[in-house]
Amino acid sequence: MGALARYVTREGRLPGRGVAQILPDGTEHRTGISVANQKWRRDTGPRADCS
């Protein structure tokens, strides 16, 4: 969540799907994909085949 907070603070909006950020420890976080996946999961709801 730190990567997302930094992006929103810097850019003033949520990231698009292609946004990736380099974290202070040198790893890459695909912030845009993470946000898109969360929105998709929220909008589709629980799957019927999962229990």
Buried (B, 14 or more C-beta within 10 A) or exposed (E): EEBBEBBBEEEEEBBEEEBEBEEEEEEEBBBBBBBBEEEEEEEEEEEEEEE
